[in-house]
């Protein structure tokens, strides 16, 4: 796998700029959605796209999931692998380097998680998210969490997509998916100024129907 040099250099610079970039804690929306599905979505195989330093992968592995954690940054992957080993779940977490625009992981997974898979670089986001949807096994869950706003006032910041716009862009096959959750949630984060501000996230959780007998043709397109 050969990642685009510009993309890898950008994210390598991001991770090498600090000893630790992220908090080491699981993303709140992932924990909330998965905890709510515990009885209905047993631990299986998971694909963590843009895994960063591995907090989500470790959280999933601690709950019994076998996780393939992918990122374009070798530094991020090294930290993710070390985190998994330190947590005692290294045998459940496999790290792999992918530039998702040119090299997408093979296989089907019971959970495909894309947490804040957004980039300041040119990025074929819709195409990558469609590949993510294709990677969900029957009965599995696609979970996408995205920034829907930015801290502070940014007149020059591009508009973030709404949850419904992201869902529409997935172009999911009619009748093959059930909507588990598509909404916007608020959370508080520290701002560069040191204050605490409220931001909005989009949460898109779609369940792929498992048994062919469960697939019905709806009266209108699922994402219309």
C-alpha positions as CSV (number, residue, x, y, z in Angstrom):
1,X,0.0,0.0,0.0
2,X,1.5,3.3,-1.0
3,X,-0.2,6.3,0.6
4,X,-0.3,9.7,-1.1
5,X,2.9,11.4,0.0
6,X,1.2,14.8,0.7
7,X,-1.6,13.2,2.8
8,X,0.9,11.1,4.8
9,X,3.2,14.0,5.4
10,X,0.4,16.2,6.6
11,X,-0.9,13.7,9.1
12,X,2.6,12.6,10.2
13,X,3.3,16.3,10.9
14,X,0.0,16.5,12.9
15,X,0.9,13.5,15.1
16,X,4.6,14.2,15.4
17,X,3.9,17.8,16.6
18,X,2.9,16.5,20.0
19,X,3.6,13.4,22.1
20,X,-0.1,12.8,22.3
21,X,-2.7,14.5,20.2
22,X,-6.0,13.0,21.5
23,X,-7.3,12.4,25.0
24,X,-7.0,8.6,24.9
25,X,-10.7,8.3,25.7
26,X,-13.3,6.7,23.4
27,X,-15.4,9.0,21.3
28,X,-18.6,9.7,23.2
29,X,-21.0,9.1,20.3
30,X,-19.4,5.7,19.6
31,X,-19.7,4.6,23.2
32,X,-23.3,5.9,23.4
33,X,-24.5,4.1,20.2
34,X,-22.7,0.8,20.9
35,X,-23.8,0.7,24.5
36,X,-27.4,1.2,23.4
37,X,-27.0,-1.8,21.0
38,X,-25.2,-4.2,23.4
39,X,-28.0,-6.8,23.4
40,X,-28.7,-6.5,19.7
41,X,-25.2,-6.2,18.3
42,X,-22.8,-8.8,19.8
43,X,-19.1,-8.2,19.6
44,X,-17.7,-9.4,16.3
45,X,-15.3,-7.8,13.7
46,X,-14.9,-4.0,13.6
47,X,-13.2,-1.7,11.1
48,X,-12.0,1.6,12.6
49,X,-11.3,4.1,9.8
50,X,-8.9,6.9,10.6
51,X,-8.1,5.3,14.0
52,X,-5.7,8.0,15.2
53,X,-4.0,6.9,18.4
54,X,-6.3,4.0,18.9
55,X,-8.6,5.0,21.8
56,X,-11.8,3.7,20.0
57,X,-10.1,0.5,18.9
58,X,-8.9,-0.3,22.4
59,X,-12.4,0.5,23.8
60,X,-14.0,-1.9,21.3
61,X,-11.4,-4.6,22.0
62,X,-12.0,-4.4,25.7
63,X,-15.6,-5.2,24.9
64,X,-14.6,-8.3,22.9
65,X,-14.4,-6.9,19.4
66,X,-11.7,-7.9,16.9
67,X,-10.6,-4.6,15.4
68,X,-8.8,-3.6,12.3
69,X,-7.6,-0.1,13.0
70,X,-6.4,1.9,9.9
71,X,-4.8,5.2,9.4
72,X,-2.5,6.9,6.9
73,X,0.0,8.0,9.6
74,X,2.7,5.5,10.7
75,X,3.2,7.5,13.9
76,X,-0.5,7.3,14.8
77,X,-0.6,3.5,14.1
78,X,2.5,2.9,16.3
79,X,0.8,4.7,19.1
80,X,-2.5,2.8,18.5
81,X,-0.6,-0.5,18.6
82,X,1.3,0.5,21.8
83,X,-2.0,1.6,23.4
84,X,-3.6,-1.8,22.6
85,X,-0.6,-3.7,24.0
86,X,-0.6,-1.6,27.2
87,X,-4.3,-2.2,27.6
88,X,-3.8,-6.0,27.3
89,X,-5.8,-6.2,24.0
90,X,-3.0,-6.2,21.5
91,X,-4.1,-9.7,20.3
92,X,-7.5,-8.2,19.3
93,X,-6.3,-5.1,17.5
94,X,-4.6,-5.2,14.1
95,X,-3.2,-1.9,12.8
96,X,-2.8,-1.3,9.0
97,X,-1.7,1.8,7.0
98,X,-4.1,2.9,4.3
99,X,-4.6,6.1,2.4
100,X,-8.4,5.4,2.1
101,X,-8.7,7.3,-1.2
102,X,-6.4,4.7,-2.9
103,X,-6.3,1.7,-0.6
104,X,-9.3,0.5,1.2
105,X,-9.3,-2.5,3.6
106,X,-10.6,-5.8,2.2
107,X,-13.4,-7.8,3.9
108,X,-16.8,-7.4,5.6
109,X,-17.2,-6.2,9.2
110,X,-19.9,-6.3,11.8
111,X,-19.1,-2.7,12.6
112,X,-17.6,-0.1,10.4
113,X,-16.8,3.1,12.4
114,X,-15.8,6.4,10.8
115,X,-15.2,8.9,13.6
116,X,-14.6,12.5,12.3
117,X,-13.2,11.2,9.0
118,X,-12.8,14.8,7.7
119,X,-9.7,16.5,6.4
120,X,-8.5,20.0,5.6
121,X,-6.9,18.5,2.5
122,X,-8.8,17.6,-0.6
123,X,-10.5,14.3,0.3
124,X,-13.0,12.2,-1.6
125,X,-15.1,11.9,1.5
126,X,-18.3,10.7,-0.1
127,X,-16.6,8.0,-2.1
128,X,-14.7,6.7,1.0
129,X,-17.9,6.6,3.1
130,X,-19.6,4.7,0.3
131,X,-16.8,2.1,0.5
132,X,-17.3,2.0,4.2
133,X,-21.0,1.2,3.7
134,X,-20.1,-1.6,1.3
135,X,-17.8,-3.1,3.9
136,X,-20.6,-3.6,6.4
137,X,-21.6,-7.3,6.8
138,X,-25.3,-8.3,6.8
139,X,-26.7,-7.5,10.2
140,X,-23.8,-5.1,10.9
141,X,-23.7,-1.4,11.7
142,X,-22.3,1.6,9.9
143,X,-21.5,4.4,12.3
144,X,-20.4,7.8,11.0
145,X,-19.7,10.7,13.4
146,X,-18.8,14.1,11.9
147,X,-18.2,17.6,12.9
148,X,-21.3,19.7,12.2
149,X,-19.9,22.9,13.6
150,X,-16.6,24.4,14.6
151,X,-15.7,26.2,17.9
152,X,-15.8,29.9,17.7
153,X,-16.8,32.1,14.8
154,X,-15.4,31.1,11.4
155,X,-16.8,33.1,8.5
156,X,-14.4,31.5,6.1
157,X,-15.0,27.9,7.2
158,X,-16.9,25.7,4.7
159,X,-20.4,24.7,5.7
160,X,-20.5,21.3,7.4
161,X,-23.0,18.7,6.0
162,X,-26.1,17.9,8.0
163,X,-26.7,14.3,9.1
164,X,-29.4,13.9,6.4
165,X,-27.0,15.2,3.7
166,X,-24.3,12.8,4.7
167,X,-26.9,10.0,4.7
168,X,-28.1,11.0,1.2
169,X,-24.5,11.0,-0.1
170,X,-24.0,7.4,1.0
171,X,-26.5,6.3,-1.8
172,X,-27.6,3.3,0.2
173,X,-29.5,0.6,-1.7
174,X,-33.2,0.9,-1.0
175,X,-34.6,-1.7,1.4
176,X,-31.2,-3.0,2.5
177,X,-30.7,-0.7,5.4
178,X,-32.6,0.3,8.5
179,X,-32.2,3.7,10.1
180,X,-31.0,3.3,13.7
181,X,-30.1,6.9,14.4
182,X,-29.6,10.0,12.3
183,X,-29.4,13.2,14.3
184,X,-27.3,16.0,15.6
185,X,-25.9,16.1,19.1
186,X,-24.2,18.8,21.1
187,X,-21.1,18.5,23.3
188,X,-18.8,20.9,25.1
189,X,-15.1,21.2,24.2
190,X,-12.3,23.5,25.2
191,X,-11.7,26.4,22.8
192,X,-8.3,27.7,21.8
193,X,-9.0,30.7,24.0
194,X,-9.3,28.5,27.0
195,X,-13.1,28.8,27.4
196,X,-15.6,25.9,27.0
197,X,-17.8,26.1,24.0
198,X,-20.6,24.0,22.6
199,X,-20.2,22.3,19.2
200,X,-22.5,20.0,17.2
201,X,-21.8,16.6,15.8
202,X,-23.7,14.6,13.2
203,X,-24.4,11.0,14.1
204,X,-25.4,8.5,11.4
205,X,-26.0,4.9,12.5
206,X,-27.4,2.6,9.8
207,X,-28.0,-1.1,10.3
208,X,-27.6,-3.4,7.3
209,X,-30.5,-5.9,7.1
210,X,-29.3,-9.4,7.9
211,X,-31.6,-12.0,6.4
212,X,-32.6,-11.6,2.7
213,X,-36.2,-12.2,3.9
214,X,-35.9,-9.0,6.0
215,X,-35.2,-6.9,2.9
216,X,-38.4,-5.2,1.8
217,X,-38.9,-2.7,-1.0
218,X,-39.9,0.6,0.6
219,X,-42.5,2.9,-0.9
220,X,-39.8,5.5,-1.4
221,X,-36.1,5.6,-1.4
222,X,-34.6,5.2,2.1
223,X,-32.5,8.4,1.9
224,X,-34.9,10.6,-0.1
